[in-house]
């Protein structure tokens, strides 16, 4: 018998970062199983083996957890987009807080990290203002399958906002279109922007009867196909121009909660100088600027910088540096009183973080979407004389393992 065909019976112990349940094999190795829950007895097949651990595919649940519920979506466990639909929403929040604390303990050596209860999403379903699809060989849209590059064609999804859910099933693409990915965004007033990505020099043939804007993106260049190259998003009754190449938070209601939280934890005054790192289109700067003497953003994305300039054009006390944080911060000729940073999933560049520590701002608000890189950067900030005062998780991505949080650090050396 092929070793990969062997079935293993496993008792599962806990949920870990990444959405998997962990148990132990007969030989003592840790095994990680997607779509299972602690307390369950399961039958699994190993799909990846390392010296000290293994990953497995769930074959059967022999003894289900009393917490297990029926997933809402028929594609759950085949499509890789969701991880927790089999767990009640209240328990999802508890798990995310536990995982965040565990990462801070294991990586940053914080044994009693001050982690607040998770701020729940106002809508645990139909909350996404953006969808990203992959295209199968036959032109059908879908999401990547679990642990694979296989595209799972879908017939339903319960995460997008209503206008997106009304529109994406109408998208049709021909076989051999040359497209790799498709993104659909919903803005204010149910305005829609379709972003097609591929490797065709001239772009695809495009026609639609849908009311939307559309662009084709290839090798960093955009070609307008219909309407505009941007969309307007509304946050706390303020409009934001967001171009096709710019990042924006996918859960608008939780974005509002995060902005209000940052404004509540930072003692902004008319004498404050605030540095907004990885500032994007200016989501945080737009609400900080009216309260401070000087607000300085740093962003590397050209399209986001153009949007930032438009979104904050009304303010005379706002500046924008175009470049990477690690390149710009060392050359700044002023000291910031407070820093807000919202880095990508990979966290803050090591050199950039060292330069921020050298500046010694009194307070740092760190917006993170990855507990592991947050914990790594926390360890570095602690060694640089900062104290972690508070971590507030926000459930930006219900039904998934992703954990957004805002951590407040104070210089205390």
Secondary structure, DSSP 8 states (H G I E B T S, - for coil): --GGG-EEEEEEEEE-TTS-EEEE-TTS-EEEETT--TT-EEEEEEEEE-SSEEEEEEEEEEE--TTB---S-TTBTTBSS-S-TTB-HHHHHHHHHHHHHHHHHHHH--TT--B---B--S-SSS-BSEEEEEE-TTS-EEEEBTTSS-EEE-S--SSB-HHHHHHGGG----TT--EEEEEEEE-GGG-EEEEEEE--SS-------SS-EEEEEETTEEEEEES-SEEEEEETTEEEEEETTS---S-HHHHHHHHHHHHHHS---TT-EEEEET-TTTTTHHHHGGGSSEEEEEE--HHHHHHHHHHTTT-SSEEEEES-HHHHGGG--S--SEEEE---TT-S-HHHHHHHHHHT-SEEEEEES-HHHHHHHHHHHHHTTEEEEEEEEE-SSTTSS--EEEEEEEE--
